[in-house]
Amino acid sequence: MSNSKRKQLLNWIKSDPGLEHIRKLANQTKVQYNRNEKDPTQRIRVYNRAKYKTRKSLFSNLFEIFWVPGRNLRGKAYSDPNLDQQLNQTASIMSLSTIWDFICTSPVIYYFAKGSGLFVLPLSAAYALLLLVMSNKAGEFAMNRNKDSNRTASFLLLVFFTLSFIKTLMSGVGIDLVSRSGEIKNLAAKDYLDNKSLVTTESKKAYGALFESISNKCDELSLKQSKLDLNKGAQRRLFNYWEDQMYKKPSEMPVGSPKLLIDEHRTKFGFCTQKDLINSFIGKNDFAFDNALKAKNEVKDSLTPISYLYSFNRNQFYNLFKGNPLLGSESNLKKYEDTFESTNINFRIDCSDSEINCLGKVRWSDPGMAINEASKQFYRKIAAKEFQSLGFSLVGFVISILLSITAVVLLYASSINMKVRASRSSYILALRNKIFTELEDDEQYENEKIENEKENKKDNKKEGGE
């Protein structure tokens, strides 16, 4: 590079308003000039040449995992203050989006990792952090949209969008798992009880129809018997035949409850025997059963769904939960034990020390069920437009949507920016390095020239003196 071009370049760096940041960085650089150094290239010693060249602290490295610097979204071949400001804004939105999703989805990941026992906290934190790093790195690499890497950048932007989409779907659910944990459990218990009540009602209607049918047949045969003359042999034999049809029982009596005998062995019994069996378990004319039903409704009104399920259907409760929802309040329900004892209604409020499943506070028997129920309830309320009942979980969900969409749009818009593409241009990087190399070579040449002139002057002085 000629001397005039070098001066022109240096004057441009010195005077151009757009290069103020370079001059500011140069003014902050400490140097030492040693005139006694024989090697001209070593006379100027630079200290702390650039702040970004200094070694980063551990805290700074950890901070940048969560909050991506704008400079990570561009290359090193080109930059200017306006570009850095734009990329800082893009990086801020992207970081804010991934951090928000990190916070909102952490409860979901915690439940996923709950099977790991004592390691649940570090493992769930590691999974959540891994998702955050994957999202941030996908966003960073999606900015490298040069000719050779355009498809790769599009794919990585799609990866960022997919990860953001999945985390957005779980954001409201994660908030619900923390803020509405008890409500989610009670709604899950209520759903089961509602379905159970429907089945029971339909079952009673079905048995009621069967009861009416076989009662009519029993009464019909009984009426026919009453019209027979038992003194006549033929009619006596017919009477005995109808008696068998009415009260028949198998020679080897099956073992089981009346309901089981009707469900599986009904044809082995006579019509009147069937009537008696059905009457024994659907409570026809059963005063004790009617009292028990009234008591059951009283208990239902006084308990939460999860406590009601625990008291009347312990096996199904253990399929959904573990723990004791009645802890400390069992004495309030003891008055109902005698009422239910005389019926076939199962009522239990005790928890023996050997029964491990009912010890402690109420918790999900399967952590995956918690996520499933929370997701189902959250999106069911959205579909039903019950926004008021969702509260902060809806707000968090909407924020996640807005941040994710904004981050994807800004990343794509920034990646096709010509300045960003120029910052990763190998041609511009090579040209820049060539210019600085020529500057250093010219500077070394000029220094050597100056030194040679000084040496010649000294020699001429000596010769003149002699």
PATORFI-377810 format. One line per field, with one value per residue (C-alpha): residue number from 1; residue in one letter; x, y, z. Coordinates in nm, 3 decimals. Each point is the difference from the previous one (the first is absolute). Last residue first. Example, Ala and Ser with C-alpha at 12.3 -4.5 7.8 and 13.67 -1.06 7.14 Angstrom:
! PATORFI-377810
nr (2|1)
rest (s|a)
x (1.367|-0.137)
y (-0.106|-0.344)
z (0.714|0.066)
This chain:
! PATORFI-377810
nr (466|465|464|463|462|461|460|459|458|457|456|455|454|453|452|451|450|449|448|447|446|445|444|443|442|441|440|439|438|437|436|435|434|433|432|431|430|429|428|427|426|425|424|423|422|421|420|419|418|417|416|415|414|413|412|411|410|409|408|407|406|405|404|403|402|401|400|399|398|397|396|395|394|393|392|391|390|389|388|387|386|385|384|383|382|381|380|379|378|377|376|375|374|373|372|371|370|369|368|367|366|365|364|363|362|361|360|359|358|357|356|355|354|353|352|351|350|349|348|347|346|345|344|343|342|341|340|339|338|337|336|335|334|333|332|331|330|329|328|327|326|325|324|323|322|321|320|319|318|317|316|315|314|313|312|311|310|309|308|307|306|305|304|303|302|301|300|299|298|297|296|295|294|293|292|291|290|289|288|287|286|285|284|283|282|281|280|279|278|277|276|275|274|273|272|271|270|269|268|267|266|265|264|263|262|261|260|259|258|257|256|255|254|253|252|251|250|249|248|247|246|245|244|243|242|241|240|239|238|237|236|235|234|233|232|231|230|229|228|227|226|225|224|223|222|221|220|219|218|217|216|215|214|213|212|211|210|209|208|207|206|205|204|203|202|201|200|199|198|197|196|195|194|193|192|191|190|189|188|187|186|185|184|183|182|181|180|179|178|177|176|175|174|173|172|171|170|169|168|167|166|165|164|163|162|161|160|159|158|157|156|155|154|153|152|151|150|149|148|147|146|145|144|143|142|141|140|139|138|137|136|135|134|133|132|131|130|129|128|127|126|125|124|123|122|121|120|119|118|117|116|115|114|113|112|111|110|109|108|107|106|105|104|103|102|101|100|99|98|97|96|95|94|93|92|91|90|89|88|87|86|85|84|83|82|81|80|79|78|77|76|75|74|73|72|71|70|69|68|67|66|65|64|63|62|61|60|59|58|57|56|55|54|53|52|51|50|49|48|47|46|45|44|43|42|41|40|39|38|37|36|35|34|33|32|31|30|29|28|27|26|25|24|23|22|21|20|19|18|17|16|15|14|13|12|11|10|9|8|7|6|5|4|3|2|1)
rest (e|g|g|e|k|k|n|d|k|k|n|e|k|e|n|e|i|k|e|n|e|y|q|e|d|d|e|l|e|t|f|i|k|n|r|l|a|l|i|y|s|s|r|s|a|r|v|k|m|n|i|s|s|a|y|l|l|v|v|a|t|i|s|l|l|i|s|i|v|f|g|v|l|s|f|g|l|s|q|f|e|k|a|a|i|k|r|y|f|q|k|s|a|e|n|i|a|m|g|p|d|s|w|r|v|k|g|l|c|n|i|e|s|d|s|c|d|i|r|f|n|i|n|t|s|e|f|t|d|e|y|k|k|l|n|s|e|s|g|l|l|p|n|g|k|f|l|n|y|f|q|n|r|n|f|s|y|l|y|s|i|p|t|l|s|d|k|v|e|n|k|a|k|l|a|n|d|f|a|f|d|n|k|g|i|f|s|n|i|l|d|k|q|t|c|f|g|f|k|t|r|h|e|d|i|l|l|k|p|s|g|v|p|m|e|s|p|k|k|y|m|q|d|e|w|y|n|f|l|r|r|q|a|g|k|n|l|d|l|k|s|q|k|l|s|l|e|d|c|k|n|s|i|s|e|f|l|a|g|y|a|k|k|s|e|t|t|v|l|s|k|n|d|l|y|d|k|a|a|l|n|k|i|e|g|s|r|s|v|l|d|i|g|v|g|s|m|l|t|k|i|f|s|l|t|f|f|v|l|l|l|f|s|a|t|r|n|s|d|k|n|r|n|m|a|f|e|g|a|k|n|s|m|v|l|l|l|l|a|y|a|a|s|l|p|l|v|f|l|g|s|g|k|a|f|y|y|i|v|p|s|t|c|i|f|d|w|i|t|s|l|s|m|i|s|a|t|q|n|l|q|q|d|l|n|p|d|s|y|a|k|g|r|l|n|r|g|p|v|w|f|i|e|f|l|n|s|f|l|s|k|r|t|k|y|k|a|r|n|y|v|r|i|r|q|t|p|d|k|e|n|r|n|y|q|v|k|t|q|n|a|l|k|r|i|h|e|l|g|p|d|s|k|i|w|n|l|l|q|k|r|k|s|n|s|m)
x (3.804|-0.292|-0.156|0.021|-0.164|-0.280|-0.062|-0.027|-0.254|-0.204|0.004|-0.122|-0.285|-0.098|0.005|-0.223|-0.252|-0.007|-0.048|-0.293|-0.150|0.030|-0.155|-0.290|-0.042|-0.010|-0.248|-0.224|0.025|-0.109|-0.286|-0.125|0.036|-0.187|-0.290|-0.005|-0.001|-0.287|-0.192|0.040|-0.089|-0.330|-0.146|-0.039|-0.122|-0.300|-0.084|0.040|-0.217|-0.289|-0.143|0.086|-0.143|-0.348|0.006|0.111|-0.246|-0.296|0.093|0.051|-0.331|-0.191|0.159|-0.048|-0.367|-0.085|0.186|-0.177|-0.336|0.077|0.123|-0.320|-0.210|0.186|-0.048|-0.379|-0.149|-0.345|-0.064|0.082|-0.285|-0.023|-0.121|0.293|0.236|-0.149|0.049|0.355|0.095|-0.197|0.155|0.350|-0.024|-0.145|0.275|0.278|-0.123|-0.049|0.366|0.094|-0.176|-0.143|-0.063|0.040|-0.220|0.198|0.142|-0.099|-0.288|0.212|0.208|-0.282|0.195|-0.054|-0.376|-0.205|-0.364|-0.273|-0.168|-0.352|-0.104|-0.376|-0.136|-0.219|-0.002|0.346|-0.102|-0.206|0.238|0.299|-0.179|0.080|0.371|0.005|0.104|0.262|0.189|0.092|0.373|0.111|-0.312|0.189|0.226|0.283|0.030|-0.191|-0.165|-0.009|0.008|-0.328|-0.150|0.076|-0.126|-0.344|-0.231|0.225|0.290|-0.242|-0.179|0.332|0.098|-0.341|0.019|-0.216|-0.311|-0.247|0.116|-0.032|-0.363|-0.068|0.143|-0.217|-0.312|0.110|0.064|-0.347|-0.153|0.207|-0.115|-0.366|0.028|-0.324|0.201|0.367|0.169|0.202|-0.254|-0.283|0.214|0.047|-0.367|-0.119|0.248|-0.141|-0.351|0.103|0.188|0.378|0.262|-0.076|0.136|0.349|0.239|-0.163|-0.271|0.240|0.251|-0.267|-0.107|0.364|0.210|0.036|-0.194|-0.249|0.063|-0.346|-0.107|-0.308|-0.356|-0.258|-0.249|0.066|0.015|-0.335|-0.133|0.096|-0.143|-0.334|-0.002|0.051|-0.289|-0.212|0.060|-0.060|-0.330|-0.043|0.225|-0.274|0.179|-0.115|0.252|0.285|-0.094|0.015|0.344|0.117|-0.113|0.144|0.345|-0.020|-0.101|0.277|0.247|-0.079|-0.016|0.333|0.157|-0.120|0.129|0.330|0.050|-0.110|0.233|0.290|-0.078|0.012|0.318|0.169|-0.094|0.117|0.333|0.051|-0.068|0.223|0.288|-0.025|-0.027|0.325|0.182|-0.161|0.120|0.358|0.009|-0.139|0.271|0.281|-0.142|0.299|0.288|-0.142|-0.201|0.321|0.138|-0.322|0.009|0.356|-0.044|-0.132|0.254|0.281|-0.106|-0.029|0.335|0.174|-0.165|0.086|0.365|0.020|-0.161|0.262|0.260|-0.142|-0.005|0.363|0.104|-0.172|0.181|0.342|0.196|-0.150|0.015|-0.278|0.196|-0.274|-0.158|0.319|-0.088|-0.367|0.090|0.256|-0.259|-0.260|0.248|0.131|-0.353|-0.089|0.320|-0.078|-0.342|0.152|0.277|-0.251|-0.214|0.306|0.123|-0.348|-0.105|0.325|-0.154|-0.258|0.061|-0.372|-0.066|0.177|-0.318|-0.158|0.297|-0.013|-0.358|0.093|0.293|-0.225|-0.090|0.349|0.187|-0.274|0.061|0.377|-0.034|-0.220|0.209|0.312|-0.156|-0.135|0.340|0.190|-0.216|0.051|0.374|0.006|-0.153|0.245|0.292|-0.110|-0.034|0.343|0.181|0.122|0.192|0.218|-0.057|-0.333|-0.338|-0.255|0.256|0.062|-0.355|0.089|-0.217|-0.159|-0.039|0.331|0.152|-0.055|0.190|0.299|-0.009|-0.023|0.304|0.198|0.097|0.366|0.082|-0.024|-0.337|0.166|0.237|0.373|0.041|0.362|0.175|0.380|0.138|0.375|-0.031|-0.046|0.299|0.237|0.284|-0.210|0.150|-0.294|-0.248|-0.360|-0.258|-0.368|-0.335|-0.316|-0.302|0.066|0.002|-0.342|-0.142|0.155|-0.159|-0.339|0.014|0.029|-0.333|0.101|0.297|0.297|0.277|-0.092|-0.014|0.329|0.157|-0.126|0.118|0.338|0.037|-0.112|0.260|0.279|-0.071|-0.142)
y (1.242|0.207|-0.003|-0.381|-0.028|0.240|-0.192|-0.327|0.152|0.136|-0.339|-0.169|0.249|-0.057|-0.375|0.036|0.208|-0.255|-0.283|0.184|0.069|-0.366|-0.117|0.239|-0.112|-0.365|0.077|0.197|-0.275|-0.256|0.228|0.029|-0.372|-0.091|0.224|-0.151|-0.356|0.083|0.173|-0.308|-0.243|0.181|-0.052|0.367|0.058|-0.225|0.205|0.323|-0.134|-0.076|-0.344|-0.138|0.306|-0.049|-0.372|0.052|0.287|-0.206|-0.305|0.213|0.186|-0.328|-0.151|0.314|0.037|-0.368|-0.010|0.316|-0.159|-0.315|0.199|0.207|-0.316|-0.159|0.321|-0.042|-0.314|0.040|0.330|-0.149|-0.252|0.021|-0.365|-0.083|0.184|-0.186|-0.335|0.107|0.047|-0.302|-0.244|0.137|-0.015|-0.353|-0.130|0.175|-0.142|-0.345|0.001|0.034|-0.335|-0.054|0.374|0.149|0.046|0.057|-0.286|-0.365|-0.146|-0.209|-0.153|-0.201|-0.167|0.299|-0.033|0.270|0.033|0.190|-0.288|-0.028|-0.276|0.000|-0.359|0.106|-0.055|0.160|0.316|0.148|-0.127|0.179|0.335|0.137|-0.060|0.280|0.296|-0.215|-0.050|0.371|-0.009|-0.149|-0.039|0.048|-0.299|-0.083|-0.156|0.094|-0.114|-0.380|0.025|0.196|-0.272|-0.257|0.224|0.055|0.145|0.193|0.084|0.100|0.236|0.149|0.066|0.145|0.243|-0.095|0.145|-0.038|-0.354|-0.098|0.117|-0.185|-0.319|0.044|0.020|-0.309|-0.185|0.087|-0.142|-0.316|-0.048|0.036|-0.266|-0.016|-0.084|0.049|-0.081|-0.280|-0.231|0.069|-0.134|-0.332|-0.028|0.060|-0.252|-0.257|0.085|-0.053|-0.324|-0.013|-0.150|0.265|0.274|-0.149|0.280|0.335|-0.126|-0.209|0.286|0.242|-0.245|-0.022|-0.303|-0.378|-0.209|-0.253|-0.351|-0.151|0.319|0.182|0.004|0.210|0.108|-0.248|-0.280|0.108|0.007|-0.363|-0.094|0.163|-0.178|-0.335|0.086|0.093|-0.341|-0.183|0.165|0.077|0.302|0.185|0.289|0.363|0.113|-0.140|0.226|0.305|-0.101|-0.045|0.351|0.147|-0.149|0.112|0.351|0.012|-0.124|0.299|0.262|-0.111|0.004|0.356|0.102|-0.176|0.213|0.319|-0.075|-0.054|0.324|0.189|-0.177|0.072|0.367|0.024|-0.159|0.249|0.291|-0.157|-0.040|0.359|0.119|-0.177|0.170|0.333|-0.046|-0.073|0.301|0.226|-0.108|0.075|0.332|0.239|-0.241|-0.249|0.286|0.192|-0.307|-0.051|0.360|-0.045|-0.351|0.101|0.285|-0.248|-0.209|0.306|0.143|-0.331|-0.013|0.364|-0.046|-0.320|0.182|0.275|-0.278|-0.140|0.343|0.062|-0.339|0.079|0.336|-0.138|0.020|0.330|0.162|-0.013|-0.033|0.143|-0.344|-0.090|0.241|-0.101|-0.371|0.080|0.180|-0.276|-0.278|0.193|0.045|-0.366|-0.108|0.231|-0.161|-0.350|0.092|0.157|-0.315|-0.214|0.219|0.005|-0.362|-0.156|-0.137|-0.200|-0.026|-0.061|0.369|0.089|0.057|0.178|0.239|0.053|0.122|0.223|0.149|0.088|0.352|0.104|-0.132|0.137|0.348|-0.047|-0.113|0.296|0.259|-0.134|0.031|0.347|0.113|-0.156|0.191|0.328|-0.059|-0.081|0.340|0.185|-0.194|0.090|0.368|0.002|-0.154|-0.349|-0.198|-0.311|-0.130|-0.180|0.089|-0.140|-0.051|0.378|0.053|-0.169|-0.302|0.025|-0.344|-0.161|0.350|0.031|-0.323|0.128|0.336|-0.170|-0.215|0.310|0.081|0.024|0.326|0.026|0.174|0.289|0.059|0.066|-0.044|0.114|0.086|0.016|0.242|-0.040|-0.364|0.058|0.238|-0.275|0.183|0.095|0.315|0.218|-0.202|0.114|-0.141|-0.041|0.000|-0.043|0.207|0.250|-0.286|-0.122|0.352|0.033|-0.331|0.100|0.336|-0.178|0.121|0.363|-0.045|0.216|-0.220|-0.320|0.197|0.171|-0.342|-0.129|0.310|-0.017|-0.360|0.086|0.279|-0.224|-0.269|-0.338)
z (1.123|0.113|-0.345|-0.012|0.340|-0.095|-0.321|0.193|0.242|-0.288|-0.171|0.319|0.030|-0.363|0.055|0.306|-0.194|-0.281|0.248|0.154|-0.341|-0.099|0.327|-0.048|-0.360|0.110|0.280|-0.235|-0.263|0.258|0.108|-0.358|-0.069|0.316|-0.105|-0.350|0.142|0.235|-0.281|-0.222|0.283|0.047|0.348|0.086|-0.356|0.067|0.307|-0.199|-0.280|0.239|-0.088|0.347|0.174|-0.149|0.081|0.358|0.047|-0.125|0.212|0.314|-0.049|-0.041|0.312|0.211|-0.097|0.061|0.333|0.117|-0.091|0.202|0.299|0.001|-0.030|0.293|0.198|0.027|-0.153|0.158|-0.178|-0.339|0.001|-0.380|-0.023|-0.227|0.238|0.295|-0.175|-0.086|0.366|0.130|-0.247|0.048|0.382|-0.015|-0.231|0.189|0.333|-0.158|-0.102|0.367|0.074|0.348|0.025|0.346|0.308|0.318|0.204|0.037|-0.201|-0.238|0.280|0.156|0.282|0.229|-0.042|-0.166|0.108|-0.186|-0.178|-0.143|-0.245|-0.052|0.035|0.287|0.380|0.041|-0.183|0.284|0.270|-0.161|-0.043|0.347|-0.068|-0.259|0.216|0.176|-0.329|-0.022|0.082|-0.335|-0.212|-0.330|0.084|-0.241|-0.343|-0.311|-0.322|0.015|0.379|-0.007|-0.221|0.269|0.283|-0.149|0.265|0.239|-0.234|-0.277|0.241|0.111|-0.365|-0.080|0.294|0.296|0.170|-0.288|-0.077|0.367|0.004|-0.326|0.150|0.309|-0.217|-0.191|0.327|0.127|-0.320|0.038|0.357|-0.107|-0.270|-0.196|-0.309|0.088|-0.328|0.167|0.166|-0.244|-0.280|0.182|0.103|-0.356|-0.135|0.242|-0.125|-0.361|0.061|0.012|-0.233|-0.264|0.231|0.038|-0.104|0.071|0.234|0.209|0.007|0.125|0.271|0.118|-0.081|0.018|-0.249|0.147|-0.121|-0.055|-0.174|0.136|-0.139|0.186|-0.271|-0.280|0.256|0.142|-0.356|-0.045|0.342|-0.087|-0.336|0.180|0.233|-0.301|-0.155|0.329|0.088|0.368|-0.047|-0.188|-0.170|0.006|0.265|-0.208|-0.292|0.229|0.129|-0.357|-0.088|0.320|-0.076|-0.364|0.103|0.260|-0.266|-0.222|0.277|0.144|-0.346|-0.056|0.343|-0.065|-0.313|0.171|0.289|-0.241|-0.183|0.328|0.109|-0.334|0.019|0.361|-0.094|-0.282|0.236|0.268|-0.246|-0.121|0.362|0.095|-0.289|0.096|0.359|-0.106|-0.236|0.274|0.242|-0.248|-0.118|0.030|-0.058|-0.251|-0.154|-0.082|-0.176|-0.197|-0.120|-0.128|-0.143|-0.341|-0.006|0.065|-0.299|-0.225|0.116|-0.073|-0.342|-0.081|0.098|-0.208|-0.295|0.036|-0.001|-0.325|-0.165|0.107|-0.138|-0.327|-0.034|0.096|-0.326|-0.117|0.342|0.260|0.324|0.224|0.054|0.191|0.280|0.022|0.008|0.270|0.210|-0.037|0.077|0.301|0.139|-0.059|0.176|0.293|0.045|-0.016|0.247|0.241|-0.021|0.079|0.285|0.162|-0.065|0.123|0.321|-0.194|-0.377|-0.061|0.051|-0.325|-0.201|0.298|0.020|-0.378|0.036|0.297|-0.202|-0.296|0.113|0.116|-0.306|-0.227|0.143|-0.033|-0.363|-0.094|0.189|-0.170|-0.346|0.075|0.135|-0.291|-0.249|0.188|0.027|-0.372|-0.084|0.227|-0.146|-0.352|0.089|0.170|-0.301|-0.082|-0.259|-0.033|0.348|-0.046|0.138|0.248|0.277|0.000|0.134|0.327|0.098|0.346|0.155|-0.096|-0.004|0.376|0.064|-0.199|0.180|0.339|-0.081|-0.087|-0.354|-0.104|-0.170|-0.377|0.018|0.178|-0.283|-0.002|0.377|-0.019|-0.328|-0.027|-0.256|-0.052|-0.110|-0.373|-0.001|0.123|0.175|0.305|0.154|-0.105|0.211|-0.053|0.243|-0.085|0.185|-0.207|0.103|-0.279|-0.252|0.119|-0.036|-0.345|-0.105|0.146|-0.184|-0.332|-0.143|0.045|-0.245|0.106|0.141|-0.183|-0.326|0.081|0.058|-0.334|-0.190|0.172|-0.109|-0.351|-0.021|0.134|-0.257|0.100)
